[in-house]
Amino acid sequence: MANSGFQLLGYFLALGGWVGIISTTALPQWKQSSYAGDAIITAVGLYEGLWMSCASQSTGQVQCKVYDSLLLLDVHIQASRALMIVSVVLGFIGIIVSVVGMKCTKVGDNNPLTKSRVAVSGGVLFLMAGLCTLVAVSWYATKVSNEFFDPLTPVNARYEFGSALFVGWAAASLTILGGSFLCCSCPNEERRGQTYYRSSQPSTVKESNFKKTMSIKGEHVSGGVLQPEVKMIFVLQIMSFTLAFVSTFFLIVATWTDCWMVNADDNLEVSQKCRGLWWECVTNSVDGIRTCDQYDSILAEHPLKIVLTRALMITADILAGFALIILIFGLDCVKILREEPQIKLRICYMAGFIFGIGGIPGMIGSVWYAVDVYVERATLVLQNVFLGIQYEFGWSCWLGMAGSTGCFLASIMLTCCLYLFRDLRTARYNLSFYQYGRTATGKMYAMDSRV
């Protein structure tokens, strides 16, 4: 089987490429207005993507309009949409499949040949995702290039490559490269024979007796299978990791979105106003045009709630992301430090503690902002002020609260709950070490000494 580090390199390359594919799909800068030649430089920059067209003014305002109809779009836009969506889906499936087949995980560890084939399948999915992205981006770029050099195209109506195309090419390259590394984990014929020979050797009497008689504080292990209490550790870890991942994602999305406060539903305006930590946007309810205006320099004077909420949410994002990375090394399904169960347990404790610390600034920032919005609206209602300028909580604020709450729950599961099962980890390690800890030569030449 391929080296574990080689597989990890391929996996993270493909994962980074998949993130780039998602960014490419969402970005509207697939093509942008060109000022080459005799084109007149204007104060408005135009750019288009797969889903919308935008106009950026020199004042910093950006107006975007979603395409009205799917059927009225050009063929290359519809095809690029389909290819990019397929690429995102294939990459997501490839991420899950590759984790199961990688050598550094314990899932399916008793059948290395099947495990390597699963890793190869994940690599093939990444290759297909990268190829779909490469075709979509190159097709779109070819169309832009042909229109640019077409003599019938007016000079001021020409477009050139946008930043999203370059991100797409880079993402496709990373995904294809990572998928190729994972495909190299396919064992050759010689290794397949060795694997089959080793797995077909009979066990010793000592191993058989060990599986039958081993006990953990009175709880017996039957046939090498641990009791449900030990399996609960694995379930708790997976639940904690999933909850921590979703909570971290919520915190990051809440920090960088623009809907921390939105105008009340009972106002008389025909547009929806959203304000965030970095910019505010107005969406016209009639034509769907969205105009965003970024706040002044970060050093400029801003309301206290924005400045403090920015600092608190960024702190929460950093702590939650750092804890999530640490938690990966403490999971029992990851083979890193598998011979040190106490160290892995302490890593889980540390990750849980950091998640708890990270949830505090996230909750303070979200609740503080929400309370300030509520107090501001209550004050306006008491003063009988026109309802059109009133605001209420936006979904970004709720995401911040949900992410912080999830961090607290993950912290409890990683500290208090795992502490209750701490004694079972060492016993499970003793069993797994005897099953898998022998050298390859020892497994190969193991003989049954029973008479």
N, C-alpha and C positions, 0 to 999 in steps of 0.2 A: 504494500500500500504506500501511497505517496507520503512524503514527509508532512508532518502536521503543520509546521511553519509555512510550507509551500501552499497548503490548502488555505490557511488563514490569510496569507497574502492575497491569494486569488479571491477569497470571499470578501475581504474588505475593499479590494479594488472594484469588484462588481457591485458591492453595496453603495460605494461612493458614486459609481456610474448610474445606479438606479435613482439615487437622490437627484443627480443632475438631469436625468430623463424627466422626472416629475417637474423640476424647475423649468426645463425647456418647454414642456407641455403647457404650463400655466403662464409663462411670460408672454407679454404682447409684442416684444421687440423682435419679431421674426424678420421684418424688413422696416427700414426707416428711410425718411426722405433724404435725397442726395443733394449736395450742394456743389457737385463737381462741374467743371466747365463754366458755362455761362449762366448757371442757375442762380437765381436771386436769393440771397440769404434773408430769410424772414425771421420774425420774432416768435414764430410758432413752428415746432418740430412735429412732424407726423410719423407715426409708426403703427404697424399692424401686426396682428398675431393670428392664432387659430380661432380665437373666440371673440375678439373685440378689436376695435381700432381706437387709437388714442391720439390726442393732440396735447403737446406740452408747450406751455407758454414760457416766455422769458421771465415772468414774474414768479415762476415756481408752481403755478396751478396746472393740474393735469385733468383733462376731460376725456373720459372713455365711454364708448357706446358699444354694447354687445350687438353682434350681428342679428338682424331681425329674423331671417329665415335660414334654415339649413339647406333647403333645396335650391336657393338662389345663389349659393356660393359656388366658386369655381371648383373644378374637379380636383385640382391639386390640393386645395385646402381641405376638402372633404376626405380625400385619401390620406393626407397627413394627419388629420384628426384620428382617423381609424387606426392608423399604424402606431401613433403615439400612445393611444389608449391600450392597444394590444401589448405594446412594449411595457407599459407600466404594470399590467396584469401579469404578464410572463415574468417580469422581474420580481414581483411580490411572491409568486409561487416558487420561483427559484430560490429566494431567500429562505423560505420555510424548508424546502426540500434539501438545500445544501447544509443547513444546520443539522438535520438528521443524519446526513451522510458524512459529515466531517469527522476526522479522526480524533479531534480534541473533545468530542462529546461522547457520552456513554450510551446514547440511544442506539439500540441494535448492536451493541458491542460484542455480543456473542456470535455474530456472523459477519466477520470482516469483509468477506467477498460481496455479500449483499450491500453492506454499508458503503463500500467503494463504488458500487454501481449506482447507488442513490446519489452519491456526491457527483458522479459523472452526469447523472440526469439533471441535477441542479445546474451544472456547468453548461449543459446543452440549452437549458431554458434561458440562461443568461446570454448565451451566444445568439439565440433567436431574438431576445429583447434588444440586444445591441444592433443586430442587423436591421430590425424593423425601424429603430431610431435612425440609423444611418441612411436607410432608403428614404424615409420621410424628410429628413433635413436636407439631404442632397437633392431630392426632387424639388423641394421648395426653393432651394438656392439656385437650381438650374432655371426655374421659371423666372425668378427675379433677375438673373443675369441676362436671359433672353430679352426680357422687357426693357432692361437698361440699355442694351445695345441695339434695340429696334429703332431705326431712324424715324418711324412714324410716331414714336412716343414723345410727347412734348418734354422739353428740357426740365421744366419745373414740376413735372409729374413723374419723374424717375425716382426709383427707390434702389437702395443698395442693401447689402447684408446687415441684419441687425445682430445685436449681442446674443440673442437666443440661439441663433444658428451655430455660433462658435461654442456655446455651452453644450449644444446638442452633439456636435462633433466630438468634443472632449468626453462627454458622457458615454457616447457610443463606443469610443476607443477603450475607455476604462472597463466598460461592461464586457466587451469582447475579450479584452486581455484577461480579466478576472475569470470569465467563463472558460477560457483556454487553460488557465492554471488548474481549475477544478477538473476539467476533462483529463488532465494528465494524471489524475489519481486512479485511473483504470489499471488494475494489476495485469502484468503480462502472464503468459501461460505458465512460466516456471514458478512464479509466486503463487498462482492459483493452485498448482499441484502441491506446493509446500503447505499452503493453508488447509487444503483438504486433508493432507496426511496428518497434520498436527491435530486438527479437530476430530479426526477419526480414531485417535489413540485412546485406549481405555484409561480410566482413572485409577489411581492407587487406592489401596484399602484405607490409607490414612485420610485421604480426601473424602471418601465415602463416609467413614465414621465421623469425620469432622462435621459434615453437613447434617448428619442425623442426630448428633448429640450436643451440638453447640446450643447454649442457652444464654439469654440476656436477662439477668435478674429474674429468673423464673419463667421468662417467655421464650419458648423453644423456637428454633428455626427448622422447618421441615423441608427437606429436599433443597436446601439452599435458598429458600424463599422466606423473607422476613415477615414478621407479623404486621398487621395494618398500621400499628403505631409508627413503625419505621417508614412505611410508605407515606404516612401523613407528612413527614418532613419534606419529601419531594414535592407533594402537593402544595404545601405552604410556601416553599421556595418559588415554585412556578407562579402561584397566585400573587405572591409579593412582587416578583419581577414584572409580571404583566401590569399590575396596578401601578407600580413605580414608573414603568415606561409610559403608560397612558397619562399619568399625572404630570410627568415631565413634559410630555408633548403639549398638554393643556396649558401649562405655565408659559412655555415658549410662544405658543400661538396667542395667548392672552397678552403677552408683552408687546408683540409686534403687529397687532391688529388695531383697527381704528374705531371700534364700537364699544368704548368704555361707557359712554353715555349717549343716549339717543333722544330726539325730541319726542314728547309725549304723544300718544295716539289721539288725544282729544284736542289737538291744536288745529288751527284753521289753514295751515300751509299745505301746499301741494307737493312738497318735497320732503325727503327724509334727511335729517342732519345727524351725522355721527361724529363724535369726538373721541380721539384716542390719546395716547401718550406722546405721539410723535407728529400727528397730522390730523386734520379734520376733513370730512368729505360730505358732499351734498349730492343726493341722488334725486333727479327729477322724476316724479311719479308718472308724468305724461309720456315723455319720450325715452326714459330710461338712461339719460346721459348722466354720468357720474363725474363730479368735479372734486378733486382733492387738492388741498393746500397744505404744504408742509410748514410746520412752525418755524420760527426764526432760529437763529443759531442756538446751539445748546447752552452757550454761555449767556444768552440773552435772559432777560427777566421773565420768568414764568410763574404761574400760580404755585403755591406751596404744595398743593396736593399732587400736581403733575411731577414736580421735581423729586419729591420723596417717593412717590409711587414708582417712578422710573428706577431709582436706586434700589428700592426694595425688591422689585420684580426681577431686575437683572441679577441681584444677589441670589434670589431664589432659583433662577435658571441655572446659574453656575453651580450652586451646591447640589441641586437635584441631578444635573448632568454628571457631575463628578461622582456622586453616590451611585448612579446607575452603572457607570463604568466599573467601579469597585465591586458592585454586587455580582457582576458577571464572573469574576474570579472566585467568588464564594459559593456559587451554585454547585451542587453535587453532580449535576449532569455534565459539567465541564471538567475535563481531566486535569486541568492545571492544578497543581498542589494536591492531587488526590491522595497522596501518601501522608498528608498532614491534615487530618480532619479537624483538629483543634484550631489550626490556623484558618481554615476555611470558615469555621464557625465564628471566629473572631472577625473575619472579614464581613460576614453577614451582620454581626453586631455593629461594626463600624459603619457599614452602609445604612443600616437602619437609624443609627444615631444621626448621621449626616442628613438623611431624609427628614427626620424630625426637626433638625435645626433649619433646613431649607424651607420647610413648610411655614415656619414662623414669619419670616419677612414677606412671603407670598400672601399669607392670610392677612397680615397687618396692612399691606399695601392695598389689597382688594377691598377689605372692609372699610379702611379709611376713605378710600375714594367713593365707595358706595354711600357711606354716612354723609360725606360732604355733599354728594348729589342730592340725597334725601333732604338734608337740612336746607339746601339752597331752594329746592322746590317748595318745601313747606313754608319757607319765609315768603316766597312769592305768592303763594296761595293766601296766606294771612293778610298780605298787603293788597289783595285783589288785583294783581298785575296781569296783563294780557297773557293768555295761556300759550300763545305761539312761541314764547321763548323759554318754556319750561322743558326740563330734561328728566329722564328716568334712567334706571340702570340699563346698560347694554349687555349684549351676550359676551363681550370680552371680559367684563367684570365678573360675570357668573363663571366663566371658564377659569379665571384666576382663583376664585373661591373653591371651585371643584378640584383644581389641580393641587391646591394647598391641602385640602381635606384628604385627597388621595395620598399625598406624601405622609401625612400623619398616620393614616391607616397602614401604609406599607411599613412605616417605622415600628408600629406596634407588632405587626406580624413578624418582622425580622428580629425583633429583640425579645419581647415577652413570650410570644408563641414558640419560637425556636428554643428559647431557654428551657421550656418545659420538657423538650425532647432531647436535651443536650447529651444525656448519657447513652442514648441509643446510637448516636453517630459513630462513636468509637467501636462499638460492637459490629456495626454494619461495615466499617472499614476493615476490621479483622477478617470478616468473611470475604469481602471483595478482594482483599489483598491475597488471600490464599487461592482464590479462584483465578485471579488475573495477574498476580504479582510475580509468579515464577517466570524465569527467563524463557525465551523462545526455544533454546536448546533443551531445557528441562522438560518443556511441554512436548517437544518432538520425540524425546526418548523415554517418556513416561511409560512404565510397564505395569501391568496388573499382576500383583504378587499373590493373588488369592489362589488357593489350592482347589 
